[in-house]
Amino acid sequence: MTYPVPSDDLVYHFPFQGDLDDDSGNGRVITVTTAPVMTGGGFYPGGVAARFASAANACVVDGGDLVADANDDDWTATFWVSQDDISTGNEYWLTLSRPDLSSPWMITPQAHASYSDVTLINNNTNTRFDIPGRANGSQHHIAILWDHILNAFEAYVDGALQSVVGAGPGGGATEANRIGGNGTDGITGYMAHHTLHTRKLTFAEISAMANYDGSSGSGGGVNTGNMSGANMANANMAVAM
């Protein structure tokens, strides 16, 4: 089976399975200073991921606002991620422009080896959720949902709801939509199957992605095994979409 991305209200789907193409059919285009390397090694699911090594690898998606208005729109961002060293700070995983606020949404892990949590930034207001089992090289499926009625995030890790966290309002400008960085700092690690929807995905939809194993069957157990750089480089490449 193909990776189970819901088609309703889908903005983009970047599988990073050998290229930077948008598989949603919406024609979203990535621009990048230095393209991340597509590498094999069993990254779950599908065996391939984009290798990010510096801020130059951050992928800018189009140039406009992908989510129209935080006051009127819900959204869901999902992706698979593996970070080389969780003690490294400012490894921004995603920034989303918001035309109604002075600072974009940002998703970034905490910069301490003993921390397992991730910060969600909304107009410079920080809230956090936990990633159980987070370690150097561990891989996880992350789903971040924005609820414009509650003015709050929901965070799912490996298909399980971790928290519902509030965030404060603001007002002002826009910033670029970036995967794997924020324009100054970037992730050192791997990302795959990045999606954005302008609605809240259901638990069943998130679970289907989190439990997808890249095979021809209906999916298997969630894989959060170690995906260090050495492990990634030494295994065989297998492309599956």
Beta strands, then each sheet from edge to edge (+ up, - down):
strand 1: 10-14
strand 2: 30-31
strand 3: 37-40
strand 4: 48-52
strand 5: 59-61
strand 6: 75-83
strand 7: 94-96
strand 8: 105-109
strand 9: 117-122
strand 10: 125-130
strand 11: 139-147
strand 12: 152-157
strand 13: 160-166
strand 14: 178-179
strand 15: 189-197
sheet 1: 1+ 15- 4+ 3-
sheet 2: 1+ 15- 6+ 11- 12+ 13-
sheet 3: 2+ 5- 14+ 7- 8+ 9- 10+
end
